[in-house]
Structures are given as C-alpha cells and as structure tokens.
Amino acid sequence: MPDFDKPFMVDFDVTAVGFSAMLHHGAGLLAFFSRPFAARHLKLAAYERELIDLVQAVRHWCPYLRGHHFIVCTNHYSLKFLLD
C-alpha cells in the first residue's frame, strides 16, 4: 500500500524496443509499468528515449505523484544533469 507520508521513488530503464518503470518507497514495489516504443521513437538517441520513459511513467502515476515529493532514479548519466 502506498504511504503518502513517504517520498515515492520512480526507477526507469529502456531497452532497444521499449521501456519499463517501477514505483516504490525504497523497500517494496508498489507498481510496475512497461510499454513498447512507438515506431517513431525507435530511431531516437538513448537519452531521448530515457526522457520519454520518465515522462510516460510520471503521467501514468500522476494520481500518486501529484502534490507529493518523489525521487527519480536513472542509470543514464546525461539525464542526471537534467534532473539536478
């Protein structure tokens, strides 16, 4: 169950054909979300696909995240500068 007194964490990663994201508080998984990329996104650079993943995940979990602090965890170095 979500605890709205704790910050949410959003982890995400992309593959060549799609993306996945996880919503959690650090200890236990609350939700998982994945989707294949649209054909027009397959030619984009990795950092662009990572950013698309982040936007899609935040939109998907908007009812949980809106009005609450949340932490974004990424393994793509170039996105860390955008998120700082």
C-alpha positions as CSV (number, residue, x, y, z in Angstrom):
1,M,0.0,0.0,0.0
2,P,1.3,3.5,-0.8
3,D,2.3,5.6,2.2
4,F,1.7,9.2,1.2
5,D,3.9,10.4,4.1
6,K,7.0,8.9,2.5
7,P,8.5,10.1,-0.8
8,F,7.9,7.9,-3.8
9,M,10.7,6.7,-6.0
10,V,10.4,6.2,-9.7
11,D,13.1,3.9,-11.3
12,F,13.1,3.5,-15.1
13,D,15.1,1.9,-17.8
14,V,14.9,1.5,-21.6
15,T,15.7,-1.3,-24.0
16,A,16.0,-1.1,-27.8
17,V,12.3,-1.7,-28.2
18,G,10.6,-0.4,-25.1
19,F,10.7,0.9,-21.5
20,S,9.8,0.0,-18.0
21,A,9.3,1.9,-14.8
22,M,8.8,1.0,-11.1
23,L,7.1,2.9,-8.4
24,H,8.2,2.2,-4.9
25,H,9.2,3.7,-1.5
26,G,12.6,2.1,-1.4
27,A,11.7,-1.3,0.2
28,G,8.8,-2.8,-1.7
29,L,7.5,-2.4,-5.2
30,L,4.2,-0.6,-5.4
31,A,3.6,-0.7,-9.2
32,F,5.3,-1.7,-12.4
33,F,4.7,-0.1,-15.8
34,S,6.1,-1.0,-19.2
35,R,5.3,-0.2,-22.8
36,P,6.9,-0.7,-26.3
37,F,8.2,2.3,-28.1
38,A,6.2,3.7,-31.0
39,A,7.9,3.2,-34.3
40,R,8.8,6.9,-34.5
41,H,10.8,6.7,-31.2
42,L,13.0,3.8,-32.2
43,K,15.5,6.0,-34.0
44,L,15.9,8.4,-31.2
45,A,19.1,8.6,-29.1
46,A,19.2,6.7,-25.8
47,Y,18.9,9.8,-23.6
48,E,15.8,10.9,-25.6
49,R,14.1,7.5,-25.1
50,E,15.0,7.6,-21.4
51,L,13.3,11.0,-21.1
52,I,10.2,9.7,-22.9
53,D,10.2,6.8,-20.4
54,L,10.3,9.3,-17.5
55,V,7.5,11.4,-18.8
56,Q,5.3,8.4,-19.6
57,A,5.9,7.0,-16.1
58,V,5.1,10.3,-14.3
59,R,1.9,10.7,-16.4
60,H,0.9,7.1,-15.7
61,W,1.3,7.5,-11.9
62,C,0.1,11.1,-11.8
63,P,-2.6,10.3,-9.2
64,Y,0.1,9.1,-6.8
65,L,2.8,11.7,-7.5
66,R,0.8,14.9,-7.9
67,G,1.3,17.1,-4.9
68,H,4.0,14.8,-3.3
69,H,7.7,14.7,-3.4
70,F,9.2,11.9,-5.5
71,I,12.7,10.8,-6.4
72,V,13.7,9.9,-9.9
73,C,16.4,7.2,-10.3
74,T,18.1,6.8,-13.6
75,N,21.2,5.0,-14.8
76,H,21.7,7.3,-17.8
77,Y,24.4,9.8,-17.0
78,S,23.3,12.6,-19.4
79,L,19.8,12.7,-17.7
80,K,21.3,13.3,-14.3
81,F,22.2,16.8,-15.4
82,L,18.6,17.5,-16.5
83,L,17.3,16.2,-13.2
84,D,19.7,18.2,-11.0
